């Protein structure tokens, strides 16, 4: 059996989620796991976009947390929580074994999502 013989899957229904890109400035908070920043949760300042950006240098934990943050953001969207409210929702909560935690403190702001992606890539 080759890869060509594999069935093609089609998503029939997926939960609503926020758009994953924006041209607006973004507010963001660090996501910490075991004392290390593994990524950033962001929300657009002027539209309905939000997402998690993993820090590549944080390794598998950063990418594993992306699954948990996608689920959390889908939950927030389904419950009518705006992206900026979602950004604040988990601040100060106990550390989750998969998602990590959002430490207390005010969010940071970046002029664009690209700047935050560069920050995550730089370490």
Helices and strands as residue ranges (DSSP letters): G 3-5, E 26-33, E 36-44, E 50-54, G 56-58, H 60-78, H 83-89, E 108-110, H 113-122
